[in-house]
């Protein structure tokens, strides 16, 4: 199972790097900035998870956590900000992204100093035997708070998305279909993580989020999703 998981994560890492290159070269970079940051965060997270899967010592496991937690706190906030930029761009403020980055750096500092307070991870250990070793974490109160905030961000993002989907025209709903599929994949990964049904050390988030961002990118290329809000407004004006 470990080998299969490693291959999938490695493929996701290559795709994530390509997504960063794709978003950086978009002509509408002003509206895709949060999406680009989300792709960069996913590259770091996927790389950290690969290090975690390859970890055979406690030191390597800790290195994996450091890399992962440089990205994890920013995933949900920038997914939320991407939704705002796409579907309610007038409500987006530059300080939102700055606040998200500050929050991420604060959580990263807490993880770096976890040995002194044990409030984020109560324990860090490798379980299993031979090559199949996985990281098992004891989750502290600050970990739980971060998870709650992440869920709130994701649900608000889904609210913005589905509100736009159901209130939009038939054409707009058709243009958003890949975005809906990608969001559902990310949502399913979150549910699986919280359910505790997955084996120890198995995290579907990098794979599901990579699939989701690929779907978003398909919408950018296929239907020029970044301009659907502006286009819908112009269509309404033309009808009037």
Protein Blocks (a to p, Z undefined) as FASTA:
>chain_A
ZZmmmmmmmmmmmmmmmmmmmmmmpmklmlmmmmmmmmmmmmmmmmmmmmmmmpcbfklm
mmmmmmmmmmmmmmmmmmmmmmmmmmmmmlpcfklmmmmmmmmmmmmmmmmmmmmnopmb
mbdcdedehjlccddddddfklmmmmmmmmmmmmmmmmmmmmmmmmmcfklmmmmmmmmm
mmmmmmmmmmmmmnopacehiafklmmmmmmmmmmmmmmmmnommlmmmmmmmmmmmmZZ
